[in-house]
Structures are given as C-alpha cells and as structure tokens.
Amino acid sequence: MAVRIVRLGSPRGKGEGPRLGTVRRPPRGVPKKDFARRDFYDVWLPNLAPSEELVKAAQGARDDRAWRAFARAYRAEMKRPEAGRVLDLLATLSHHADFAVGCYCDNENRCHRSILRELLAGRGATIA
C-alpha cells in the first residue's frame, strides 16, 4: 500500500489504484467522461493545487531562485488547515490503499508534485 506521485496523462502503473488530480484546471479539450479513461485522473482534488497566482509563478520560474520562491509560497499555502487535513488524510490512506496523486508537468523537479511528495513523506505517508 502506498501513494505514487505521477504525471497525469501518463500510462497507469500496475496496481497504481485511483488517481487524484492535484491540479487547478481539468485537462483542456478532454471531455469529463474521458478523464479516467485517458489516464488523467479519477478524482479531481484542486485543494492541493497551487493557487492560480502560484501556477503562473511556477510556469514563469526560469531559474533556481524563482523556483525556490514558488516552493516557499506553495508550502505556505499547504499550511492552511484545509490543505493540512487533506495531506493528513492522504498520508493515512497510503498505509491502507494504493493510489496516486499527480500533475501535468513534464519535469517533476519543477512541479508542485515534487513538493507534495516531500509534504506527504513528512506526514508519514508510504511513498511508492
């Protein structure tokens, strides 16, 4: 049992379980009924996505300094009580079920999902 950190839209791994889309917006041009079938996500969970303002900052982060500024601001957003409760829930579930969380970004190192990985691990999640 574990949580996997994935790129939404990539082929699902064996035993991956349901995918949670921690993104601000659904995939463009994809009918809602096809989100899961096309390996985007089964459940949309924008609660763990960066705010619209931070999404723009991440997309514009051209150097390490800008990325670190985004990461600090995103971690601050994830300290909100509602986000913390969802992170705690996912960390607990990772000990009892297989599932995945993800985002669309190509490079996990410059994506909020790399920070989600750290935040979940810090709450005791089992990470695949």
Salt bridges, closest charged atoms under 4 A:
GLU16 OE2 - ARG19 NE 2.42
ASP34 OD1 - LYS33 NZ 3.44
ASP34 OD1 - ARG37 NE 3.35
ASP39 OD1 - ARG12 NE 2.83
ASP42 OD2 - ARG12 NH1 2.93
GLU52 OE1 - ARG25 NH2 3.10
ASP64 OD1 - ARG110 NH2 2.46
GLU82 OE2 - ARG80 NE 2.86
ASP88 OD1 - ARG123 NE 2.69
ASP98 OD1 - ARG4 NH1 3.88
ASP106 OD1 - ARG7 NH2 2.39
GLU108 OE1 - ARG113 NE 3.89
GLU108 OE2 - ARG117 NE 2.89
GLU118 OE1 - ARG75 NH2 2.49
